[in-house]
Amino acid sequence: MPRIEYFEKAFFMNFELVFYGVVALIAFALFGAIFQWLRQPKRLPYIAVDGSNVLYWDDDTPSLNTVKRVAEQLRVDGFQAVIWFDANVGYLVSDRYLGPRALAHHLGLHPRYVRVAGKGTPADPLVIEAAATLNARIVTNDRFRDWEETYPQVKDKALFVRGSVRNGALKLRY
């Protein structure tokens, strides 16, 4: 075999190896990127929770367990709960002030999803504003009548998700 033909053949064989190697790397990278994208959890729509109201749903006794059960059910139903409490919540369920981090720990949530109104500030307007900002509904049995003038959207019954705990069974009415 003449020398030039040998080098041409060797060059094209190496070129093919490099070309197919690059194609394989691109395919693997693309497959990996698609796989990662599919594995990412889908972001759930938000729902605002009036934690100070939900706290009393089980036998009119304040319990963080009730709020935790509601948050868990909302997650099962496809929502990410953002829970608002009045500043006194800690004294209702414990013997001291509880901030968002401590409450989140009790509820099994990330602290970014738990809010506590400042002392002397009711949580109601904060829940209403959060729902408007997040384009979300509100989980509460409160009618927010005191806030109708400032927040006319509370007149819309479709804004609210009502609920109860009867004989240990949680029921949410969407």
C-alpha positions in Angstrom: 0.0 0.0 0.0 1.5 3.3 -1.0 2.3 5.6 1.9 -0.1 8.4 0.9 -3.1 6.0 0.8 -2.1 4.6 4.2 -2.0 8.1 5.8 -5.3 9.0 4.2 -6.9 5.8 5.4 -5.5 6.3 8.9 -6.7 10.0 8.9 -10.2 9.1 7.9 -10.4 6.3 10.4 -9.3 8.6 13.2 -11.6 11.3 12.0 -14.5 8.9 12.1 -13.6 7.8 15.6 -13.4 11.4 16.8 -16.6 12.4 15.0 -18.6 9.5 16.4 -17.0 10.1 19.8 -18.1 13.7 19.8 -21.6 12.7 18.6 -21.8 10.2 21.5 -20.7 12.8 24.0 -23.3 15.3 22.8 -26.0 12.6 22.9 -25.0 11.6 26.5 -24.9 15.2 27.6 -28.3 15.9 26.1 -29.8 12.8 27.6 -28.4 13.7 31.0 -29.8 17.2 30.8 -33.3 15.9 29.9 -33.1 13.3 32.7 -32.2 16.0 35.2 -35.0 18.3 34.0 -37.5 15.5 34.3 -36.3 14.6 37.8 -36.7 18.2 39.1 -39.8 18.5 41.3 -42.5 20.5 39.8 -43.3 23.7 41.6 -46.7 23.4 43.3 -49.2 26.3 43.3 -49.3 28.2 46.6 -52.2 28.4 48.9 -52.3 30.8 51.9 -53.4 29.3 55.2 -54.8 31.3 58.1 -52.9 29.3 60.7 -54.5 31.2 63.6 -57.9 30.1 62.4 -57.0 26.5 61.4 -55.4 26.1 64.8 -58.9 25.8 66.4 -60.5 23.4 63.8 -60.3 20.3 66.0 -62.6 20.7 69.0 -62.0 24.4 69.3 -58.7 23.6 71.0 -55.6 25.3 69.6 -53.2 22.7 68.2 -50.3 22.9 65.8 -51.0 19.3 65.0 -54.2 20.4 63.3 -52.3 22.9 61.2 -49.7 20.3 60.4 -52.4 17.9 59.2 -54.0 20.6 57.0 -50.6 21.4 55.5 -49.9 17.8 54.8 -53.3 17.3 53.1 -52.8 20.4 51.0 -49.5 19.0 49.8 -51.3 15.7 48.9 -53.9 17.7 47.1 -51.2 19.5 45.0 -50.6 22.8 46.9 -47.7 24.4 48.7 -49.1 26.0 51.9 -47.8 29.3 53.1 -49.0 29.6 56.7 -49.6 32.8 58.6 -50.0 33.1 62.4 -50.8 35.9 64.8 -47.8 36.8 67.1 -49.5 35.1 70.1 -49.5 31.6 68.6 -46.7 30.4 70.8 -48.6 31.3 74.0 -51.6 29.4 72.7 -49.8 26.2 72.1 -46.8 26.6 74.3 -45.5 28.8 77.2 -43.5 31.2 75.1 -43.2 33.1 71.8 -42.6 30.9 68.8 -41.2 32.4 65.7 -41.3 31.1 62.1 -38.3 28.8 62.5 -39.7 27.0 65.6 -43.2 26.8 64.2 -41.8 25.4 60.9 -40.0 22.8 62.9 -43.2 21.7 64.6 -45.1 21.7 61.3 -42.4 19.8 59.4 -42.1 22.7 56.9 -39.3 24.9 55.6 -39.2 28.2 57.5 -39.8 30.1 54.3 -43.4 28.8 54.3 -44.3 29.9 57.8 -44.9 33.6 58.7 -45.7 35.2 62.1 -47.3 38.7 62.2 -45.6 41.3 64.3 -46.8 41.9 67.8 -49.9 44.0 67.7 -50.5 43.3 64.0 -53.3 41.0 63.0 -52.3 38.2 60.6 -55.6 38.6 58.6 -54.6 41.4 56.3 -51.2 39.7 55.8 -52.9 36.5 54.7 -55.2 38.4 52.4 -52.3 40.3 50.9 -50.2 37.2 50.5 -53.0 35.4 48.7 -53.3 38.3 46.3 -49.6 38.4 45.7 -49.3 34.6 45.2 -52.6 34.5 43.2 -53.7 31.9 45.7 -56.8 30.9 47.7 -57.1 31.1 51.5 -57.7 28.2 53.8 -59.8 29.5 56.7 -63.2 29.5 58.2 -63.0 33.2 58.9 -65.2 35.5 56.8 -62.9 38.5 57.1 -65.9 40.8 57.3 -63.8 43.4 59.2 -61.5 43.6 56.1 -64.1 43.9 53.3 -63.7 47.6 52.8 -60.0 47.4 52.5 -59.9 44.1 50.6 -63.0 43.8 48.5 -61.8 40.4 47.2 -62.8 38.8 50.4 -66.5 39.1 49.4 -65.8 36.4 46.8 -66.6 33.1 48.4 -64.5 31.2 45.8 -61.4 32.8 47.4 -61.8 30.5 50.4 -61.2 26.9 51.2 -63.2 26.0 54.2 -62.5 23.0 56.5 -63.1 21.1 59.7 -61.9 18.3 61.8 -64.8 16.1 63.1 -64.2 12.9 65.0 -60.5 13.0 64.0 -61.3 13.3 60.3 -60.0 16.3 58.4 -62.2 17.7 55.6 -61.3 20.5 53.2 -64.0 22.0 51.0 -62.5 23.4 47.9 
